[in-house]
Amino acid sequence: MHYALLIDFGSTFTKVTAVDLISEEIVGTASAFTTVDSDIGTGLNVALDRLRRVTGDIAFEFKSACSSAAGGLRMMVSGLVPELTAEAARLAALGAGARITRLFTHELTRRDLIAIEADPPDIFLMTGGTDGGNRACMEKNAEKLRSLSVQFPIILAGNRQAIDACEDALADFPVTVCPNVMPSFGVLNIEPVQREIRDLFLKHIVNARGLSKTKEILSDILMPTPSAILSAMKLLADGTEKETGIGELMGIDVGGATTDVYTIARGEPVDMNVICKGLDEPYAKRTVEGDIGMRYSVAGIVSEVGQSWISERSGLTADDCATYISELSDDKSKVPLTHDDALARFDHALASGAVEIATRRHAGVLEEAFTTSGLIYVQTGKDLRSVRQIIFTGGSFIHAQSPLDIARHALYTERYPMSLRPKQATVLRDDRYILSAMGVLAEREKDIALRIIKRELVPLGDISLGDDS
C-alpha cells in the first residue's frame, strides 16, 4: 500500500483526495455535499463512491481528515484590554483554526453570561493581564463563569498569578492551563495555546460534531480545516530542509460560510516615517470573516458592499439579486449550471465582494498623526504592499469564468488609500481543492506535500495596481 486518503469535511462540501506516495501524485479527487444535519458519513460515502470511479478500488496506507463542518471549531475569547490581551487571545484562536463567535473584554456582564449560556462555545479561552499585572479581571470572570448551568472546556492563558484562583473557581469545568499569551507588555506567546486548542479539538470537538461515526474508515482527524490550510500556506512559503518555498504570500479561501484570509509575511513598516501601533503581527496570520460567505453568509456580503454594487458587477437587476439571495438562503447546495448563467454572474459578484471585504479587514492600515516633528504615519496590522503572490481556493473562485476579475479585489486601490493591501501579484489557483489535504498530509510527509502543492497550483496571470475594484 502506498496511497493516502485525505478528507476535508467542509461546511458546504466534503472533499476527498487520493495521493500516490511513491510517484507523489494526486490520483483522484471528488466531493459531495456535507450532510452534517443528518449523518456526516452519508456525504462522505457519496464522495468516496465518486472517487472510486476515478481511481478504482485501491487500499490506503492511512486515511486522515480535517474538518470545518457544523460551524467548525467555535470559540469564545475573553481578555482585559481590547488592543492587548484580548487581541493576543484572538490571534491565538484564529491561528489555531477557530471561528470566534464572541470576544469579550474587561469584566463579563450579565448580558454576556446570558449570551454564553444561550449558545455555549466549544472552547472558551480566558486571558487577561501580563504576568504580575492585573489579576482581578480574570479572577472575577472565572467566578462569573462558575455560575453558568452549561459547561465547556476552558483554557486559562493569562496572568500566571491569577491561575490558582481561576482553577479553584472553575473546578467543575474541564480546565487547561497554558502560558500567558502576553507574558509582558506587547510580547506575544501564542504557540502553546494554539497547540492546546488543537489537542482539545481532537479530544472533544470531533465527538461533539458526529465525526466519531467515521472512525472506522479514518486513521485520524488531525485539525480544523483552516489550520490545515494555514499549515499548507506556511509550508509553501517557507519550504523544508530539502525543498525550497516560494516566499511571502497571501492566501484567500472564499467558502460557503466564511471567507478566510492567510498571510505568510512579516508585514513590517518599510518607510522611515511610519511607526507601529499595537501588538506585533504573527508571521503566519489568519483572519476569518464569519459574516462573509457564498451560501450561509450571502446577506453579510450584500449588507457591506450594497445591493447596487452586487447588481452592477453581476449585470443583474436588483429584483433578480433579491431573488437569488432568497433562494440561496433556502437551498445552500444550489450551484450554477453553466459558466454564464445568471447564478454564475451573481456568484461572481458575491465572490468579488467577499474578497474585497475580507482582504481589507485582514490587511493593515495607516493613520496620519501630527507630532512636533511634523506628519508621521501610524501603522496598525501588516503592511502587505510588497507581497507578490496570492493563492486562491474555494469553489466560487475555482469555477469562475473570469477569476482574475475577482482576484483584483484583493489589491490596493485609491478608493482605500490607507489600506495596506498588495499592489501587484501573481495569482495562483488551487484548482483541485488540495491545500487543506496537503496541510493534513504535511503532518506525515512535508516534502511530498510541498512538491505536490508547487506542482498543482495553477498560475493564472498577474494583476497590478490600477486595476481598480
N, C-alpha and C positions, 0 to 999 in steps of 0.2 A: 504494500500500500504506500503510495507516495502522493496522495491527494489530500487537500484540506477543504472543508466546507465552512464557509464564513457567512454568518447570518446577521442581518440588521433588522430588528423589529422596529420599524419606523412608526411615527404617529399616524401616517396615512397608508404607507405601503411597506410590506415585508420584502426585503431584498435578499437574495441568496447568490453566493459567488463560489464557484469551484475552481481551485488552483492546483496545478500540477507543480509540486515542489521540486521536481527534478529538472524539468525544462523551464521552470519559473514563468509559466504562462497561465493566464486565465482561460480555462477550457469551457466555461459557460457561466451565464448569469440569467436570472429570472426574477420576477416579482409578482406579488399578488396583494390585494387589499388587506390591510391588517384587521383581523377580526377580534379586536380587543373587547368588544361589547359582549361577545359570547365566549368562544374558546379560541385563544390566540393560536393554538395549534392548527386550527382549521385553515387559516390563511397561509400558515407555514407549509402545510401539506400541499396546498394548491401550487405554491411557488416551487416546491420540490418536484412535483409532478411535471411542471413546465421545464424545470432544469434538466430532468431526465430525458426529455425529448431532444435536448441538445447534446448531452454528454453520454447518454446511455446509462446502464447500471454500473456504477463504479463504487468501490469501497474507499472510505475516507480514513486517513490516519488519525485525524482529530476533527472535531466539529465545535467551533467556537462562535459566540454571538455577542452583540451589543444591543442595547435597547433604548428607545425613547418613547415606547408605546404607553398609552394611558397617561399622557402628561409627562412621561419621563421621570426624572428624579426631582421631586418637588420639595423645595427647601424654604424655610423662613430664617431670617438672619436678624440679629439684634446687635447693636453697638452703642457706643456712647456719643461721640461727635460724628456727624454725618460725613465730614471730609476726611476723617482719620480712621478710627477703629471700625466704624460701620462700613466705610469704603473698603478697608482691608478685608473684612469678612465677605463683602460682596464679591470682590475679586477672587477670593479663595473658592467660594461656592461656584461661581461661573466657570472658573478654570477646571473645576472637577467635573464639569458636565451637568450641573444642576440648572433647573429653572427656578428662579426666585419668585415665589408667589407674594411674599411681603417682606419689606425691610423696615425694621423699627430702630429708632434712635432714642437715646436717653431712657427714661423710665417708661415701662409699659403702662398704658392707661386701661381703664375698664373696657372701653370700646375695643382696644387691641386684644384683650383677653377674650372678648365675645367673638371677634373675628377668628382668632386662633381656634377656639373651640368649635366654631361652625364649620371650619374647613382645615382640619389639622394637617401639618406638613408630614412628609416622610422623615425629614430630619430637621431639627432646629439647631442652628449654630449661634451660640451666645458668646459675644466678645464684649470688651469694654475696658478701658484704662490700660496704660502702659504698666509694666511691672514696677511695683512700688508706688503707682499713682492712684487714681480714683478707684476705689473698690466698692463704694456704696451702690452704684448703679447696678452692677452685676448681681450683687447680693440681694438687692430689693427685687430685681426681676426674677431671680430664682424663687424667691418666696411667693411671688405672684403666680408664676407658672405652677407652683406646687398645688394651687387651689383648683386647677382645672380637673374636669371629670374625664378628660381624654389623656392618653399618654402616647409618647413617641420618643424615638432616640434623640438625645440632646448631646451636642458636642460643646464642651467648655474650652474656650481658647482665648481667654482674656487675662487680666492682671492675675499673676500667679498667687498673690496674697489673698485673692478673693475665692480661690478654688475650693478650699476646705469648706467654707460656709455654704457655697453653692452646692457642693456634693451632698452635704447634710440635708439641705432643704429639698433636694431633688432625689432623695433616697429611693422613692418609688418609681422613678423613671430609669430607663436604660441610659446611663451617662458614660461618656468617654471624655477623658481629659487629654488635651493636646497643648503644646507650647503656644504661648501668646502669639496671635497673628501680627501684633505690633508691639514687640517687647520694649522698644524705646521709641521716642518721638520720631515719626517719619520713616521708621525702619520696618520693612515687610518681612514676614516669615510665614508664608502661606503654604509651602510644600507639605509640611507634616499634616496640616488639616486636610489638604486635598487627598492625601493617601488614606486618611481615616474615613473621609466621605466615601471614597471608592469602596473601602472594605465594608462599610455599613450598607452600601448599595447592594453588594454581593450577598451579604448575610441576611438582610431583612427585606429589601425592596423587591428583589426578584420573586420571592414567595408572595408578597402582597399584590404583585401585578399579575399573578397567574402564570408566570413564566416557568415556574417549577414543573408544570404539567408537561413541558417539553424536555425534561431532563433525560428521559430515556433515549433521546436521539442526540443530545448535546454532550460534549466533553465539559464545557463550562460557559457561563455567561460572564464576561470579563469586566465590562464597564458600560456606563451610559454612552449612547451613540455620539453626543457632542465631544465627549472625552476621547473617543476613538478617532474622530476626525481631527481634533487638535493634535493628537499624537502623530497622525499621518502628516499633517501640515508641518509640524516641527521636524519630523524625520526628513521630509522633502527639503526643507530649508537648510538644515544643519548637516545632513548626511551621516555617515557612520565612519568608523576607522578604515573601512575597506572601500566605501563608496561615497563620492562627493555629493553634496547637496546643491541646490540651485540658488541659495541666498535668500535674502529677505523677501517676504511675500505677504499678500493679503488673501484670505480665503472667504468666500461668501456661499452660504448654503441657504437657498430660498426654499423653505419647506412648507408643508401643508398647515402646520400650526404655528411655527415660529420662523424667524429669519435670524440665522446666526452669522456673525462676522468674526473672523480669526485674523490676527496679525502676528507674524513671527518677525519682529523688528524692534530695534532699540527705541526709535522714535524720539530721540533727544533733540533739543534745540540745535539748530545749525547756524543761527545768526547771533552775533555778539550782543545785540540789543534785546535779546529775548531771555527772560528768566522763567523758571518753572514754578508752578504753584501746585500744592497738594502732594500726594504720595508718588513715589517713583512708580512708573508703569511697569508691569511684568513684561518680560521679553516675549513670552508666549501668552497672548491675551485672547480671551473670548468674551464676546458680549452676545446676549440673546434678547431678541425683541419678541416677547410673548404676545403682543397685540398686533403683530405683523406676520401674516401667513397667507398662503394661497387658497386655503379652503376653510379652516377653522377660524381664521382671523382676517377674513376679507374686509370686514367692517372697519378694522383698525387701519388698514391701508387707505381706504376711501376717506375715512374721517380725517386723516392727517393731510393727505395731498389734495383732497377735494374731488367731488364727483366730476366737475368740469375738467380737471386735469386728466382723470381716467378717460373721460369721453373724448377729449382731444387726441390722446395718444392711441386710443383704440379705433377711432373713426366711427364709434357707435353713438347713437343718440342717448340722451340722459335717461329716457324711458327704457331703452334696451339695457343699459348698465344696471338700472334698478332691478330689472327682471333677472339678470344674471346673479346679482347679489342675493336676491331672494331664493333663486333656485339652488345656489351653492350652499346656502345655509341649511337647506333641506336634504341635499344629496352631496356629501363630501367626496364621493367617488366619481363624480361627473368629470369627464375629460373631453377635450376637443376631438372631433372625428377626423379632421384634416388640419393641415398647417395654416390654412387661410380661412377657416370658418369663423363665425362671429365670436364663439367662445375662445378660440385661439387668440384672436385680436384682443379680447378682454383680458385673457391671461397675460398677454404680452405687456399690457399697460399695468396690470397688477404687479407683475414681477419688476417692472421698471420702478414703480413706486416703492416696492419693498426694498430694493437695492438703494434707492435714493435716501429713504428714511434711515435704514439700518446703518449705512456707512457714515452718514452724518452724525448719528448718535455714537458710533464707535470711535471715530477719529477725534483727535484733539482739536482745541480751538484756541485762538488768540484773542486777547483783550488789550485795548490800549490803556496805558497808565501814565500819568504825568508826574514826574519827580523833579526835584531841584536841578537835576542834570538834564532835564528835557524829557522827550517822549520815549517810553520803552514799551515793550510788549510782554504780556504775561501769558505763558502757555499752560493750559490745563490739558492733560492727556498726551497722546502720542502725536508727534509730527510725522505723518506718513507721506509727505510730498515727494520723497525720494524713493519710495517703494516702486519697483518697476515690474512686478509680476502679480497678477490677480488670478486666482484659481476659483472657478465656479463649479458648483454642484447643485443638485436639485432638479426635479423633473421639469419645472417650468422653464429652466434655462437650457437643459439638455434637449428638450423637444422644440425649442423656439426656432422659428424660421429666420429671425434676424437677431441672433444672440448678442452681437456687438452693440446693437442699439440699446439693449438692456444694460450691457456692461458699462456703457458710457456714463450711466447714472451713478457709478462709483467714484467718478473723478471730481476733482476740484472744479468749481465753476465760479464765475464772477458774481453769480446770484448769492453765493455764500462765501464771501472773500476771507472770512476769518476761520473757515473750516479747513483743517489740515489734511485733506484727502489727497491721494496720489495725483500727480499732474500728468503722468503718462504711464502706460503699462502695456506689457504683452499679456493677452488674455489666453488662459488655458482652461479647457473644459474636461470635466470628469464624465465622459460620455457613458460609461457603464456603471456608474454609482459605486466605484471601487474604493473611494477614500476611507469610508468607515470600515470596510472589510480589511483594507491594508493596515489600518490602525490596530485592528484586532490581531492580524497576522504578525505585526511587528512585535507583539508580546513574546513570540516564539522565534521569529525569523526576520530580524530587522533588515538585513542586507537584501534578502529576497523581496521583502515588501517594498523597499526603496527602489530597487531596479524595476519592479512591475509598475510602480507609480510613474516613474520617469518615462517609461515606455508607453503607458496607457493614456496619459493626459494628452489631449489634442490641442495643439496651438491653433487659435482661431484668427489671430492677427493682432495689430497694435491699435491702441486708442490713445489720444493725446489731448492735452489742454486745448480748449477752443471748441471741443465737441460739447456744446452747452446743453444741459439736460433741462 
